[in-house]
């Protein structure tokens, strides 16, 4: 494929039901990672536009929260049908700005659509409770109500799925959403905003605010924004949690990871090799649930490394759009800066004495010489003190650590500062059951390398992989985006008014009878 000059478009915000890109605004560049070409100039919000966006969302909330459950559900179903019919458009848009292959982009959308479908059934999940005659002549019941305006700050690696972890539930239960997507791949958010409008959502209920730290801080500091949902690196998750909490907001901030796969000697090594490659190199390793460390209980390491290296040799790397009619297995990284950062970790591993079994540095793709490509990399004999082991790399780098026992593997996993996802590969049910009990991680796979829960469970890790009040989606999501009122009511029987129903003055604390 030969790179050619393309028209560079201006990418704006979505406010009051329309895309809006003010003149004379700060901008940042959006690239096609496969070609290295600039494809867009992204308008970045200033203080005035942040105020405009939040004010619009507040008006949208005041209208939308008054809609009946039946009317809201109708809009949710319409959005689901439109998304299902046109998901191919969104997948192509994701690939053009993120770089992941089309099939992976489609998989992202389908996993996000699971949450949309869960949200379509929201009436059952926000029902209150009722206790008749809890005390003599007194009923107690609960009401579930929306928060108001809620903020979502999403990362570059899943520009559709991660926002869909949050906004379908938030909107279903009556909130208005302000979504700040990543500056690196902002167009998916605008596409979804147009789809919401087509589905019948009132203006202001779904707002897209493009921006950088100024926009983030605007959401964190505005009193009208009642909650913040975030996915990204641990340092930023900590910042989001601290600032939003200081301002009295609810927070769910999902951070980074260093996910391990523990391989016991009885495991099927062909299955392990297949799944290690899938989980380590899918989406070029730019997943918080990617497997980056294989803990191989000896004597299986040599054979497993050979099998993984053999599979790496068959992988096709190229433009995720598959311009030549053949979809590659792996696309580029998101930017040249990130590619160079990933390469620096391989440099660190090598300097620390590790053996680079397969080296992805310097990989070139014919016709995409200016693209941000980095090949699948396999590392052996990596010292545990190396920063390449202790820090999240977020790229297609798989490390094999040789260990002597199951217990050593669990201790290594539990000693890390992250607790996002982990997996064990074994044919021993007793070992697997022990593992799921002993390991200090929020999401666990048993012969499953990427244990992302289905929509009716909840997504989130432990330790420095999650900060705040709740995990994403599932029952946690509905609890996060609503608040409950408990009502205690006494209605005097008309036939008994003026009689014994009036108990007279009593300044003591109320007691039930």
C-alpha positions as MATLAB code, in Angstrom:
seq = 'XXXXXXXXXXXXXXXXXXXXXXXXXXXXXXXXXXXXXXXXXXXXXXXXXXXXXXXXXXXXXXXXXXXXXXXXXXXXXXXXXXXXXXXXXXXXXXXXXXXXXXXXXXXXXXXXXXXXXXXXXXXXXXXXXXXXXXXXXXXXXXXXXXXXXXXXXXXXXXXXXXXXXXXXXXXXXXXXXXXXXXXXXXXXXXXXXXXXXXXXXXXXXXXXXXXXXXXXXXXXXXXXXXXXXXXXXXXXXXXXXXXXXXXXXXXXXXXXXXXXXXXXXXXXXXXXXXXXXXXXXXXXXXXXXXXXXXXXXXXXXXXXXXXXXXXXXXXXXXXXXXXXXXXXXXXXXXXXXXXXXXXXXXXXXXXXXXXXXXXXXXXXXXXXXXXXXXXXXXXXXXXXXXXXXXXXXXXXXXXXXXXXXXXXXXXXXXXXXXXXXXXXXXXXXXXXXXXXXXXXXXXXXXXXXXXXXXXXXXXXXXXXXXXXXXXXXXXXXXXXXXXXXXXXXXXXXXXXXXXXXXXXXXXXXXXXX';
ca = [
       0.000    0.000    0.000;
       1.376    3.408   -0.936;
       0.581    6.393    1.281;
      -1.088    9.275   -0.548;
      -2.083   12.745    0.545;
      -5.529   12.938    2.086;
      -7.859   15.724    3.081;
      -7.444   16.660    6.737;
     -10.738   17.346    8.481;
     -11.610   19.333   11.567;
     -13.054   17.225   14.372;
     -15.311   19.040   16.800;
     -17.498   18.533   19.857;
     -21.118   17.366   20.116;
     -23.226   19.890   22.009;
     -26.983   20.470   21.907;
     -27.502   17.806   19.259;
     -24.948   18.987   16.697;
     -21.229   18.854   15.986;
     -19.546   22.125   16.820;
     -15.970   23.224   16.107;
     -15.315   26.857   17.102;
     -12.854   28.898   15.109;
      -9.568   30.092   16.598;
      -9.388   27.196   19.063;
      -6.497   25.057   20.228;
      -6.129   21.853   18.241;
      -4.253   18.569   18.343;
      -3.474   16.200   15.507;
      -5.187   12.876   14.862;
      -3.255   10.241   12.897;
      -3.851    7.067   10.977;
      -1.329    4.908   12.876;
      -0.828    2.553    9.936;
       0.381    5.300    7.596;
       1.584    7.975    9.989;
      -0.534   10.528    8.152;
      -2.428   13.308    9.881;
      -6.141   12.740    9.237;
      -7.720   15.344   11.483;
      -7.308   18.464   13.563;
      -9.134   18.009   16.860;
     -10.721   21.088   18.414;
      -9.776   21.235   22.108;
     -12.183   22.751   24.601;
     -11.483   25.980   26.465;
     -13.195   27.121   29.676;
     -16.104   28.734   27.843;
     -16.845   25.615   25.827;
     -16.593   23.380   28.900;
     -19.225   25.573   30.547;
     -21.385   25.404   27.421;
     -21.171   21.607   27.298;
     -22.035   21.059   30.961;
     -24.870   23.588   30.848;
     -26.322   21.789   27.829;
     -26.071   18.460   29.666;
     -27.823   19.942   32.689;
     -30.735   21.055   30.516;
     -30.780   17.630   28.871;
     -30.945   15.931   32.250;
     -33.864   18.077   33.387;
     -35.829   16.981   30.317;
     -34.710   13.349   30.078;
     -35.159   12.498   33.752;
     -38.822   13.425   33.372;
     -39.368   10.855   30.631;
     -41.310    7.767   31.627;
     -39.507    4.457   31.933;
     -41.376    3.243   28.851;
     -40.222    6.191   26.713;
     -36.625    5.869   27.858;
     -36.650    2.155   27.113;
     -37.929    2.841   23.593;
     -34.922    5.085   22.901;
     -32.525    2.460   24.292;
     -33.959   -0.230   22.028;
     -33.759    2.098   19.009;
     -30.088    2.844   19.737;
     -29.374   -0.874   20.037;
     -30.982   -1.645   16.690;
     -29.170    1.192   14.907;
     -25.836    0.148   16.414;
     -26.336   -3.454   15.380;
     -27.264   -2.490   11.828;
     -24.383   -0.055   11.309;
     -21.594   -1.452   13.465;
     -19.398   -1.955   10.404;
     -19.178    1.820    9.952;
     -17.990    2.245   13.512;
     -15.434   -0.567   13.213;
     -13.873    1.087   10.147;
     -13.726    4.413   11.983;
     -11.979    2.811   14.977;
      -9.411    1.092   12.775;
      -8.654    4.316   10.899;
      -7.776    6.188   14.112;
      -6.630    3.474   16.523;
      -5.002    1.001   14.135;
      -6.465   -2.258   15.466;
      -7.628   -4.741   12.846;
     -11.246   -4.589   11.687;
     -12.261   -7.873   13.314;
     -10.856   -6.701   16.648;
     -12.702   -3.388   16.313;
     -15.873   -5.325   15.580;
     -15.300   -7.479   18.661;
     -14.911   -4.337   20.760;
     -18.254   -3.033   19.518;
     -20.041   -6.309   20.158;
     -18.768   -6.452   23.753;
     -19.934   -2.876   24.253;
     -23.280   -3.758   22.729;
     -23.729   -6.348   25.484;
     -23.965   -3.466   27.958;
     -26.436   -1.648   25.711;
     -28.580   -4.786   25.752;
     -28.263   -5.057   29.522;
     -29.353   -1.435   29.829;
     -32.432   -2.124   27.696;
     -33.710   -4.208   30.605;
     -33.161   -1.433   33.138;
     -36.756   -1.191   34.485;
     -36.303   -4.450   36.360;
     -32.981   -3.273   37.832;
     -34.145    0.063   39.254;
     -37.315   -1.119   40.919;
     -37.713    0.083   44.458;
     -38.858   -2.039   47.389;
     -42.041   -1.763   49.437;
     -42.777   -2.909   53.000;
     -46.436   -2.600   53.922;
     -47.280   -1.980   57.581;
     -43.623   -1.951   58.647;
     -44.898   -0.315   61.792;
     -48.547   -0.060   62.706;
     -50.178    1.967   59.954;
     -46.773    2.894   58.475;
     -45.375    1.809   55.094;
     -41.703    2.053   54.080;
     -40.568    2.067   50.470;
     -37.591    3.097   48.351;
     -37.245    5.202   45.212;
     -34.343    4.903   42.757;
     -33.439    8.145   41.012;
     -30.660    9.335   38.640;
     -27.679   11.411   39.754;
     -27.849   14.197   37.164;
     -24.961   15.091   34.845;
     -22.255   12.384   34.830;
     -18.780   12.535   33.288;
     -17.005    9.757   31.379;
     -13.301   10.009   30.532;
     -12.278    7.208   28.190;
      -8.921    5.888   26.881;
      -7.606    5.462   23.358;
      -7.446    1.671   23.312;
     -11.222    1.064   23.268;
     -12.880    4.206   21.866;
     -16.302    2.509   21.600;
     -16.393   -0.319   24.140;
     -15.152    1.570   27.210;
     -17.651    4.446   26.824;
     -20.328    1.784   26.325;
     -19.348    0.244   29.650;
     -20.850    3.352   31.225;
     -23.176    5.504   29.119;
     -25.946    2.982   28.255;
     -26.664    2.403   31.955;
     -26.200    6.058   32.897;
     -28.640    7.193   30.195;
     -31.141    4.392   30.774;
     -31.660    5.332   34.409;
     -32.182    9.012   33.562;
     -28.810   10.766   33.685;
     -27.189   13.041   31.101;
     -23.659   12.120   29.962;
     -20.655   14.267   29.104;
     -18.114   12.020   27.373;
     -14.503   13.144   26.992;
     -12.861   10.686   24.598;
      -9.153   10.299   24.013;
      -7.588   12.956   21.815;
      -5.927   10.167   19.808;
      -9.129    8.584   18.406;
     -12.044   10.971   19.003;
     -14.342   10.231   16.066;
     -16.076    7.127   17.442;
     -17.653    9.262   20.164;
     -19.133   11.656   17.602;
     -20.465    8.750   15.552;
     -22.239    7.365   18.604;
     -23.628   10.819   19.422;
     -25.242   10.989   15.992;
     -26.676    7.513   16.510;
     -28.241    8.568   19.817;
     -29.859   11.526   18.099;
     -31.251    9.260   15.403;
     -32.592    6.955   18.127;
     -34.587    9.841   19.595;
     -32.478   10.933   22.552;
     -33.175   14.592   23.458;
     -30.436   17.154   22.823;
     -27.979   17.549   25.669;
     -28.397   14.047   27.109;
     -25.293   12.785   25.284;
     -22.558   15.405   24.947;
     -19.059   14.899   23.549;
     -16.423   17.251   24.942;
     -13.107   16.985   23.117;
     -10.081   18.114   25.041;
      -7.003   17.532   27.123;
      -6.286   18.053   30.827;
      -8.225   21.324   30.795;
     -11.406   19.443   29.852;
     -10.699   16.710   32.401;
     -10.245   19.244   35.184;
     -13.383   21.058   34.050;
     -15.408   17.894   34.647;
     -13.659   17.183   37.938;
     -14.277   20.653   39.349;
     -17.776   21.539   38.150;
     -20.381   21.097   40.873;
     -23.053   20.092   38.339;
     -21.126   16.943   37.405;
     -22.182   14.331   39.954;
     -19.879   11.430   39.083;
     -16.786   10.525   37.089;
     -16.131    7.233   35.308;
     -12.571    6.750   34.063;
     -10.396    4.092   32.435;
      -6.683    4.635   31.860;
      -3.278    4.459   33.514;
      -2.903    4.100   37.267;
      -1.272    7.520   37.876;
      -4.145    9.282   36.111;
      -6.725    7.048   37.806;
      -5.284    8.079   41.177;
      -5.446   11.751   40.174;
      -9.039   11.403   38.969;
     -10.032    9.629   42.179;
      -8.383   12.173   44.468;
      -9.695   15.272   42.696;
     -13.217   14.012   42.075;
     -13.544   12.720   45.625;
     -12.258   15.999   47.015;
     -15.082   17.680   45.120;
     -17.704   15.306   46.526;
     -18.307   13.246   43.383;
     -18.806    9.544   43.002;
     -15.835    7.930   41.274;
     -15.077    4.727   39.428;
     -11.499    4.983   38.156;
     -10.015    1.899   36.531;
      -6.224    1.935   36.279;
      -3.364   -0.081   34.872;
      -2.341   -3.727   35.011;
       0.436   -6.276   34.771;
      -1.482   -9.471   34.087;
       0.086  -12.885   34.676;
      -0.768  -16.293   33.238;
       0.236  -19.179   35.515;
       0.983  -22.372   33.552;
       1.128  -25.635   35.509;
       3.064  -28.646   34.158;
      -0.136  -30.586   33.425;
      -1.525  -27.891   31.087;
      -2.085  -28.458   27.373;
       0.894  -26.470   26.047;
      -0.542  -26.081   22.559;
      -3.629  -24.459   24.078;
      -1.411  -22.325   26.318;
       0.740  -21.162   23.405;
      -2.297  -20.268   21.298;
      -3.914  -18.336   24.123;
      -0.690  -16.597   25.202;
      -0.245  -15.288   21.660;
      -3.899  -14.249   21.427;
      -3.869  -12.492   24.789;
      -0.393  -11.014   24.510;
      -0.435   -9.669   20.962;
      -4.102   -8.981   20.171;
      -4.691   -5.261   19.578;
      -0.878   -4.965   19.606;
      -0.954   -5.491   23.364;
      -2.816   -2.228   23.955;
      -5.316   -3.791   26.357;
      -5.498   -3.459   30.131;
      -6.495   -7.133   30.170;
      -3.620   -8.308   27.955;
      -1.416  -11.092   29.296;
       2.097   -9.693   29.572;
       3.766  -12.293   31.839;
       3.684  -16.094   31.514;
       4.708  -17.829   34.733;
       5.889  -21.234   33.542;
       6.217  -23.894   36.256;
       9.210  -25.967   35.228;
       9.941  -28.121   33.331;
       7.617  -26.629   30.679;
       9.304  -23.287   29.864;
      11.612  -24.383   27.029;
       8.882  -26.246   25.175;
       6.373  -23.453   25.715;
       8.762  -20.747   24.496;
       9.450  -22.794   21.360;
       5.720  -23.137   20.660;
       5.037  -19.427   21.229;
       7.953  -18.391   19.027;
       6.710  -20.690   16.267;
       3.281  -19.062   16.360;
       4.766  -15.569   16.366;
       6.530  -16.415   13.117;
       3.155  -16.945   11.439;
       1.611  -13.635   12.484;
       0.876  -11.067    9.776;
       1.501   -7.421   10.683;
       0.006   -4.592    8.639;
      -2.659   -1.972    8.174;
      -5.632   -3.060   10.252;
      -7.985   -2.018    7.470;
      -6.618   -4.837    5.308;
      -6.258   -2.694    2.211;
      -4.876   -5.573    0.139;
      -7.954   -7.678    0.867;
      -6.294   -9.750    3.597;
      -6.750   -8.706    7.204;
      -3.519   -8.869    9.217;
      -3.317  -10.373   12.673;
      -1.875   -7.261   14.276;
      -1.869   -3.566   13.421;
       0.304   -0.653   14.568;
       0.591    1.035   17.938;
      -1.366    4.234   18.484;
       1.493    6.786   18.091;
       5.176    6.931   17.294;
       5.816    8.180   20.837;
       4.137    5.111   22.327;
       5.982    2.807   19.916;
       9.285    4.269   21.094;
       8.249    3.876   24.750;
       7.461    0.189   24.201;
      10.845   -0.240   22.491;
      12.549    1.381   25.481;
      11.247   -1.377   27.762;
      12.766   -4.032   25.498;
      16.026   -2.073   25.682;
      15.757   -2.112   29.485;
      15.102   -5.865   29.552;
      18.105   -6.513   27.328;
      20.336   -4.271   29.450;
      19.175   -6.142   32.557;
      20.353   -9.454   31.087;
      17.155  -10.867   29.579;
      17.208  -12.982   26.410;
      15.179  -11.467   23.551;
      13.786  -14.585   21.875;
      11.751  -12.694   19.271;
      12.553   -9.006   18.727;
       9.849   -6.655   17.410;
      12.002   -3.546   17.351;
      12.518   -2.017   13.949;
       9.734   -3.935   12.212;
       8.755   -2.419    8.843;
       5.564   -3.004    6.853;
       5.756   -2.711    3.083;
       3.792    0.298    1.875;
       3.392    1.600    5.450;
       6.957    2.643    6.159;
       5.811    5.707    8.122;
       3.365    3.716   10.270;
       3.799    3.184   14.001;
       4.495   -0.545   13.894;
       6.152   -2.685   16.549;
       6.431   -6.429   16.109;
       5.454   -9.130   18.599;
       8.267   -9.581   21.095;
       9.073  -12.542   23.345;
      11.448  -12.251   26.315;
      13.019  -14.994   28.437;
      15.156  -14.869   31.601;
      13.904  -11.426   32.624;
      15.066  -10.470   36.137;
      12.213   -9.651   38.503;
      13.872   -6.383   39.522;
      13.786   -5.082   35.925;
      11.409   -2.204   35.183;
      10.388   -4.219   32.141;
       8.820   -6.678   34.602;
       7.494   -4.354   37.302;
       5.896   -1.714   35.059;
       3.026   -1.872   32.578;
       4.362   -1.821   29.002;
       1.047   -1.702   27.098;
       2.449   -3.150   23.920;
       3.060   -6.511   22.184;
       5.724   -7.716   24.614;
       5.302  -11.130   26.256;
       7.627  -12.186   29.076;
       8.225  -15.749   30.257;
       9.287  -16.138   33.889;
      10.527  -19.591   34.924;
       9.327  -20.675   38.374;
       9.525  -23.814   40.480;
       6.028  -24.242   41.852;
       2.386  -23.224   41.917;
       2.939  -21.434   45.231;
       5.812  -19.374   43.833;
       3.537  -18.244   41.006;
       0.753  -17.153   43.353;
       3.230  -15.261   45.522;
       4.606  -13.409   42.489;
       1.121  -12.415   41.335;
       0.054  -11.303   44.805;
       3.237   -9.317   45.424;
       2.551   -6.981   42.499;
       0.947   -3.566   42.933;
      -1.718   -4.281   40.313;
      -4.655   -6.668   40.589;
      -6.597   -6.394   37.364;
      -6.722   -9.783   35.622;
      -4.946  -13.125   35.817;
      -5.293  -16.648   34.444;
      -4.289  -20.187   35.301;
      -3.858  -22.957   32.744;
      -4.179  -26.466   34.156;
      -6.195  -29.661   33.887;
      -6.316  -29.958   37.675;
      -9.655  -28.711   38.980;
      -8.427  -28.670   42.560;
      -5.493  -26.404   41.672;
      -7.783  -24.079   39.725;
     -10.229  -23.865   42.615;
      -7.396  -23.107   45.035;
      -6.045  -20.459   42.660;
      -9.323  -18.576   42.387;
      -9.488  -18.442   46.183;
      -5.869  -17.470   46.910;
      -5.011  -14.999   44.161;
      -5.502  -11.305   44.987;
      -6.884  -10.161   41.625;
     -10.303   -8.882   40.595;
     -10.856  -10.928   37.414;
      -9.673  -14.520   37.047;
      -9.563  -16.837   34.057;
      -9.353  -20.636   34.300;
      -8.010  -21.798   30.934;
      -9.336  -18.412   29.693;
      -6.605  -15.814   29.068;
      -8.669  -12.597   28.977;
     -11.355  -12.964   31.651;
     -13.454   -9.881   30.809;
     -16.811  -10.510   32.518;
     -20.052  -10.532   30.557;
     -22.264   -7.468   30.884;
     -24.466   -8.739   33.695;
     -21.418   -9.217   35.915;
     -19.073   -6.292   36.629;
     -15.587   -5.331   35.383;
     -12.864   -4.158   37.745;
      -9.648   -5.103   39.479;
      -8.114   -4.890   42.927;
      -5.280   -2.859   44.449;
      -3.871   -0.163   42.126;
      -6.056   -1.305   39.238;
      -9.248    0.228   40.662;
      -9.998    3.361   42.659;
     -13.390    4.524   43.817;
     -16.871    3.419   44.632;
     -17.787    0.783   42.058;
     -16.713   -1.468   39.220;
     -17.958   -0.939   35.667;
     -21.326   -2.148   34.355;
     -23.402   -5.030   35.756;
     -25.104   -4.501   39.100;
     -22.290   -2.151   40.138;
     -23.118    0.118   37.209;
     -26.777    0.485   38.105;
     -25.921    1.199   41.738;
     -23.269    3.735   40.726;
     -25.498    5.796   38.442;
     -28.501    5.958   40.777;
     -29.229    6.994   44.337;
     -31.932    5.764   46.612;
     -34.517    7.554   48.690;
     -36.228    5.714   51.520;
     -39.751    6.966   52.269;
     -41.616    6.272   55.497;
     -45.322    7.128   55.163;
     -48.395    7.106   57.388;
     -51.836    7.735   55.931;
     -54.635    8.189   58.424;
     -57.747    6.142   57.709;
     -60.467    8.745   56.973;
     -62.869    6.831   59.177;
     -60.558    7.195   62.171;
     -59.395   10.775   61.899;
     -59.439   12.551   65.226;
     -59.391    9.270   67.137;
     -56.698    7.009   68.544;
     -54.648    7.312   65.352;
     -53.391   10.599   66.803;
     -50.903    9.497   69.426;
     -50.273   12.956   70.849;
     -46.974   14.515   71.814;
     -43.965   12.251   72.369;
     -40.435   13.693   72.149;
     -38.741   10.298   72.420;
     -37.015    8.669   69.432;
     -39.645    6.953   67.228;
     -40.125    3.256   67.923;
     -41.780    0.626   65.772;
     -44.802   -1.230   67.057;
];
